[in-house]
Amino acid sequence: MSASIKNKKKILLIGKNSNSTRILYNYLKQNHSINVIIEGSSDPLNTIYRKFKLFGFIYTVGYIPFLIFSKFYLKFYSKNRINEILSSNGLHDIKIPEEKIYHTKSINSDHCRNIIKNLKPNFVLVSGTKIVGKKTLEIKSVKFINIHAGITPDYRGVHGAYWALVNNDKNFCGVTLHFLDSGVDTGNIIAQNLINVEKNDNFSTYPFIQLVSGIKLLENFLNNGQLRNNTNVITDYKKSKQYTHPTICNYLYNYIFKGVK
């Protein structure tokens, strides 16, 4: 159903050249005016080096094989389930027209900030980019929002649904729509929702289920404004924690002893 002229928003989507960016674009273009900035991919060697600096040698040695396993086996194995999730919710992973795309090396570059200022969107929706710096967030008259794949503040970082299941924490397995601030997934919460996973879901499919739920929260927000009082927002928080990717040993242990794929 098309949005009314009153509810139609001017949105700038900033993301990587990824499934989630394409899915978000193809959904939002139906009801809103949308342009896209694609941020350049990070150098894999730099990513590994950053992991080493942050978490040490042992973690990095386990992270690399898990990255290969999840990217080339789990995602391929889950292709039919991912297609099922998307098709049953009317979502499409279709190439974005080049005329709608601006390219930039970093969301925190002057080049990117100038594009944002020139386009003057109602909202900037950030999807899978580098952490947005203070200088970018301070662009006047622009609100930055994000669909976070986890319930904040308990599950900040990445793969919040996976870690909630590992922790036997189903009441915190979900998605958060929030404004961005200078922290990592610490911005003011707009809305949250829990998700349900099936037996054939796994590490590669959880993010797509979260994206489906997050898109619904986003569309309600764009149509109706701040929804915190009308939407399921988790209030029984335990503590804020930032998660990263599992290592191959983490994953195998959680699969064998906890049944979390």
Salt bridges, closest charged atoms under 4 A:
GLU39 OE1 - LYS16 NZ 2.97
GLU39 OE2 - LYS130 NZ 3.69
GLU84 OE2 - ARG81 NH1 3.28
ASP93 OD1 - ARG22 NE 2.51
GLU98 OE2 - HIS103 NE2 2.85
ASP110 OD1 - ARG113 NH2 2.66
GLU138 OE2 - LYS134 NZ 3.97
ASP154 OD2 - LYS238 NZ 3.88
ASP169 OD2 - LYS238 NZ 2.64
ASP185 OD1 - HIS148 ND1 3.49
GLU198 OE1 - ARG81 NH2 3.89
ASP201 OD1 - ARG81 NE 2.65
GLU219 OE2 - HIS32 NE2 3.27
